[in-house]
């Protein structure tokens, strides 16, 4: 169910009906237990951006993303983009590298 909802939230963002911040708010609160703190939204947005740019060779999934105050990844205040994408199930928010005609 969570994966399908994430795809729906991402589709609403892609269509312009809902902001990415709102879609991520719904996703992080409804598709995770316990819900992910909303302070992670900015880090998720940065990880999504890196994931998107990675497809074109403009970024590396090991690029670090600063985490919000009080959040650590393996004792560090930043995490690689891949870890945020994977642990927060953000794949649906990364558009494929294929262009539509």
Secondary structure in CASP SS format (residue, H / E / C, confidence):
PFRMAT SS
TARGET T0000
AUTHOR 0000-0000-0000
METHOD secondary structure of the structure
MODEL  1
X C 1.00
X H 1.00
X H 1.00
X H 1.00
X H 1.00
X H 1.00
X H 1.00
X H 1.00
X H 1.00
X H 1.00
X H 1.00
X H 1.00
X H 1.00
X H 1.00
X C 1.00
X C 1.00
X C 1.00
X C 1.00
X C 1.00
X H 1.00
X H 1.00
X H 1.00
X H 1.00
X H 1.00
X H 1.00
X H 1.00
X H 1.00
X H 1.00
X H 1.00
X H 1.00
X C 1.00
X C 1.00
X C 1.00
X C 1.00
X C 1.00
X C 1.00
X C 1.00
X H 1.00
X H 1.00
X H 1.00
X H 1.00
X H 1.00
X H 1.00
X H 1.00
X H 1.00
X H 1.00
X H 1.00
X H 1.00
X H 1.00
X H 1.00
X H 1.00
X H 1.00
X H 1.00
X H 1.00
X C 1.00
X C 1.00
X C 1.00
X C 1.00
X C 1.00
X C 1.00
X C 1.00
X C 1.00
X C 1.00
X E 1.00
X E 1.00
X E 1.00
X C 1.00
X C 1.00
X C 1.00
X C 1.00
X C 1.00
X C 1.00
X E 1.00
X C 1.00
X C 1.00
X E 1.00
X C 1.00
X E 1.00
X E 1.00
X E 1.00
X H 1.00
X H 1.00
X H 1.00
X H 1.00
X H 1.00
X H 1.00
X H 1.00
X C 1.00
X C 1.00
X C 1.00
X H 1.00
X H 1.00
X H 1.00
X C 1.00
X C 1.00
X C 1.00
X C 1.00
X C 1.00
X C 1.00
X C 1.00
X C 1.00
END
